[in-house]
């Protein structure tokens, strides 16, 4: 089954209300077939990680790496500081 970005984004926005992504930096390799962005995501907890929806602020960083082929997005990898966000929300 193919990955459904629209569904994934919708699900994410349901658990992080008022979600905002701020791009901190973008750069590419010499051939332009790899692009990397560092970003900061923030919003309000509406049940992230299955925790109670309490409206507390959530903020975490991440990176996205894209592979570009023939001028189009071919692949994307995302790493985010989810463990840190979970620990902050869970009080761990």
C-alpha positions in Angstrom: 0.0 0.0 0.0 1.5 3.4 -1.0 2.3 5.9 1.7 -0.5 8.6 2.0 1.0 12.0 2.8 -2.3 13.8 3.0 -3.6 11.2 5.6 -0.4 11.4 7.6 -0.5 15.2 7.7 -4.2 15.2 8.6 -3.5 12.8 11.5 -0.6 14.9 12.7 -2.6 18.1 12.6 -5.3 16.4 14.7 -2.9 15.7 17.6 -0.9 18.9 17.3 -3.3 21.8 16.8 -2.1 25.1 15.4 0.9 23.2 14.0 3.6 25.4 12.6 6.8 24.5 10.8 9.6 27.1 10.7 12.4 26.4 8.3 15.7 27.1 9.9 18.1 26.2 7.0 18.0 24.6 3.6 20.9 23.4 1.5 21.6 21.1 -1.4 24.5 19.0 -2.6 26.5 20.2 -5.7 24.3 18.3 -8.2 21.0 19.3 -6.6 19.7 15.8 -6.3 19.7 15.9 -2.5 18.1 18.8 -0.5 18.2 19.0 3.3 16.1 21.3 5.5 16.4 21.8 9.3 13.1 22.9 10.9 11.3 23.6 14.1 7.8 22.4 14.6 5.5 23.8 17.3 1.8 23.7 18.3 -0.5 22.7 21.1 -0.9 19.1 22.4 -4.2 17.6 21.4 -3.2 14.0 22.2 0.3 13.6 20.8 1.9 10.2 21.5 -1.4 9.0 22.9 -1.1 11.3 25.9 -4.1 13.3 27.2 -5.0 16.4 25.2 -4.1 19.2 27.5 -3.4 22.1 25.1 0.2 22.5 26.4 2.8 24.0 24.0 4.8 21.4 22.1 8.1 22.2 20.2 10.6 19.9 18.6 13.2 20.1 15.9 13.9 17.9 12.9 15.4 17.5 9.5 14.1 16.4 6.1 16.2 15.0 3.3 14.7 14.9 -0.2 16.0 13.0 -3.2 15.2 14.9 -6.4 14.9 13.1 -9.8 14.0 14.9 -13.0 13.0 18.0 -11.1 10.5 16.1 -8.9 10.5 14.8 -5.4 11.5 11.1 -5.6 12.0 10.2 -1.9 11.9 11.9 1.5 13.4 10.9 4.8 12.4 12.7 8.0 14.1 12.6 11.4 12.5 14.5 14.3 13.3 14.9 18.0 10.1 13.0 19.0 11.6 11.3 22.0 12.5 14.7 23.5 8.9 16.0 22.8 7.4 12.9 24.4 9.5 13.2 27.5 8.6 16.9 27.9 4.9 16.2 27.5 4.9 13.1 29.7 7.0 14.7 32.4 9.6 12.1 32.1 
